[in-house]
Amino acid sequence: MAKKIMVVDDDPAIVEYLTTLFADNGYETCSAPDGEAAMDILERERPDLITLDLEMPNEWGPRFFRKFSQKAEFKDTPVIVISGLSGIHLAIRRAVATINKPFEPEHVLRIVEQTIGK
């Protein structure tokens, strides 16, 4: 069964790019436009990994991370922060990686594969 990745980002172009990249490499995907919508999708889809933007409307990335990581069933779900903000490595210290936009797709895939496998 394919591993599932949830992309949380308010930029539709980034969401489309990442979900296509992951799908083309054998992963299932789901997405959310912000942290507020992401909680419902997380509970319904139960992804194996989350890519998370930091700056989004309604509920930004670090707040969503705090909320979902307090739930026992999601506390160990790995997160890759992908953001255009500076200092992103400080925003979510438990993230498995922090990647600045723009990014190299091969770099993102390498981190995903090292984290959850193919």
KAHUVEN-V983617 format. One line per field, one symbol per residue. ss: DSSP state (H for helix, E for strand, C for the rest). psi: psi as a letter, one per 40 degrees, with the letter a starting at -180 (. if undefined). burial: 1 if it has 16 or more other C-alpha atoms within 10 Angstrom, else 0. A space follows every 50 residues. Layout:
# KAHUVEN-V983617
ss = ???
psi = ???
burial = ???
This chain:
# KAHUVEN-V983617
ss = CCCEEEEECCCHHHHHHHHHHHHHCCCEEEEECCHHHHHHHHHHHCCCEE EECCCCCCCCHHHHHHHHHCCCCCCCCEEEEEECCCCHHHCCCCCCEEEE CCCCHHHHHHHHHHHHCC
psi = hiihhhhhiehddddddddddddefeiiiiiieidddddddddddgieih hhidhiichiddddddddeehdeedehihhhhieiifdeedgdeidihhi iiihdddddddddddea.
burial = 00011111110001100110110000111111111101101100011111 11111100111101100110000100111111100001101100111111 000000011011001000
